[in-house]
């Protein structure tokens, strides 16, 4: 690990580079002083680890005994604009996993959008304790017939989906019944942004996400 950037009574932050078969990846660790779980979260195909939901989880979860690892996948570290094929994304995630599991603590595999798909596809193989799917892209916008529900339903571990109420990649009401929990962020789009006319503020929308994840991780055995 390198680049210790800040610390507090509850957490320290470090950055680690991990070599994978898909290229170098980067993990920004937000380490809880008394950790009982690790939550690893990666970004989607259109953004990085500075997404509002990933930053909020990193700020809140360590105080609740959860170390958060924000993972920048190899293609982003390499400066590429477009995400590679799912097989390459999964290859990179597998390569990152030993670093995530090194502490010996249970690891929750998570991500937003494309990162949520990776977490679901690889959960059983890597031995994830659970899956956190943020803004799971159930289908391409306007194409509900191209469902990716099988990935979500096939995670094989306890799974929490946090979905914006107005997400064009799949609104909460479109999700099939299955062995997972789903929390709706009212008015939220794919990035959990809410319009100014919404009945909740942006800060309240983000709090829906963090509150749900705090409660859910607290329930995991």
N, C-alpha and C positions, 0 to 999 in steps of 0.2 A: 504494500500500500504506500501511496505517496500523497503529498499535498494535503496535509491536515489544514482545513480551512476555518473551522470554528468548533467551539465546544460549549457545553453548559452542564448544569448538574444532571440533566436527564439524557443528554446525547452528545456524541462527537461525530464529526463529519470528515470522511476521508475519501480519496479517489483511488481506484485500483484499475490497472490495465490487465486484461486477461486475454491470452492468446487462444484462439479457437481455429478450427479447420476452415472457417469462413472469414478469418482475419481477426485482428485485435478488436476486442470489445472493451467498454469502459463501465465500471460500476462505481456509482457515487453512493457511499455507505452513510447512513444516518443511524448510528449505533446506539441503541438504548443501553443505559448503564446496567439495568437488570433485565436483560432480554429473556423472553421465553419462547419467542417465535421470530422467524425472519420472513418478511414480506418482500418478495422480489417483483418489481413492476417494470415493464418495458413500454416503449412508446408505440405509436401507430406508424402507418406508412406516410403520413403527411406532416409529421412533427417530431419533436424530440422529447427529452426528459424534463423540459421546462413547462410541459402542459400543466394547466391549473390544477387538475385532479392529482397528478403525481407529486407536484410541489406541496399541495395541501396535506397529502398523506404523510409525506416525509416530515412535515412540520409537527403533525399531531400525534402520530402513532408511537414514536419512541417513548413518550411520557406514559404510555400504557403498556410498556414492556415488549413492544414489537420493534425490532430493528428493521428499517426500510432500506432496501437496495434498489436504487433507480438505475436501470440498465440501459446503456446506449449500445444498440446493436452494431455489429461490425460494419454494415453498409453506411450507417450514419457516421461512425468514427472515420471511415474512409472518405467522407465528404460527398458521397453519391446522393443524387436528388431523388432517385426512384428506388423503392424497395425491391429486393430480388424475389425470386419465386418462393412459395411456401417451403419447399424442401430445403432451400438454403437458409431461410429464417430459422427453421427447426434445427438445422445443423449448428448454427451459431448458438442457439439457446442451450442445446445439449453441451456444447463446449464451455459455456459459462457456468453450468450447474455445479461442478465440483467446487468452485470458489464460493458459490452461494451456500453450499452445504458444509463447508469446512468447519464451521463452529460446532457442528453436531446437533444444532437445534432443528426442530421441524421447520421446513421451508414451504411457505405458501407461494405458489407460482401465479403470477398475475401480469396484467398489462392492459393497455387501452387499445381498442379497435383491432388492428392486425396483431398487436401484441397479445390481446386476449385470445385470439384464435390460436396463436402459437402455444400459449399456456394450456389451452384445452387439448390440443393435439398431442402434446408431449407429456402431459401430467403423469399418466400411468408409467410411461417408460422411465422418466427421471426419478420417480418416487416422490412426487409432490404431496405434501400433507393436505392441501386443498387448492382451489383455484379462485382467484378474484378476476372477474371479467368486467372491465370498465368499457362502456359503450361498445358492447359486442356487436359487430357488423353482421346482423342476421341475414341481410341480403344487400346487394347493390341498390342505391337509391332508385326507386321506381321499378324495380324488378323483383317483386316478392317471390316469383316462381323460382328464382335462383337461391334457394335457401341454404344456409350453412348451419342449420339447426343440428345436424348430425355431429358436428364438431363439439358443440356445447353439450349435447346429451351424452356424448361419449367420453367425457373427461374422466369418469370413474372415481372421482373423489368429491368431497363436499365442495359445492360451488356457489358463489355469490355473484349475481349479475347486478350491476348498477347502470341504469339506462335512463337517458333523457326522455322526457315525455314527448318531445317533438323531434326525436332522432330520425332522420330520413333513412338511415340504414336499418331501421327496425324500431318501431314504437313498442312500449311494453305490452300493449294488447295483442301484438302480433306474435309474441313468443308462445311456443307450444308448452303444454304441461310437461313437467319433467322433474327429475330429482335435483333441483337447484332452488335457491332463493332468489327473488328478484325485488329490487328496490327501485322505485321511480323517482327521478329528480324532476319535479314539476317544471314544465315549460322548457326544459333543457334541450339543446341541440346535440350534435355528435361530440362537440367539445365541452358540453355542459354549460354553454353560454345561455343566459336567459335574456329575453328582450326587456327593454326598459318599462314596457307596459305590463309586464308580468306582475302577479300578485306577491311574488317573493323577490328579494334582492339577489344579486349575484353572490354576495357573501352567505346568505341563507341557503342558496342552492349548493354551494360548496360544503356547507356544514351538513347538509343532508348526506353527502357522500362520506365525509369523515366520520360522522356519528354512526352511520350504518356499518362502516368497516370496523370501527372500534368495538361495536356491539358484537358483530359477527366473529371477529378474531378472538374476542373474549370468550365466546361460546365453544371454540374449537378445543377438543380434548387433546 
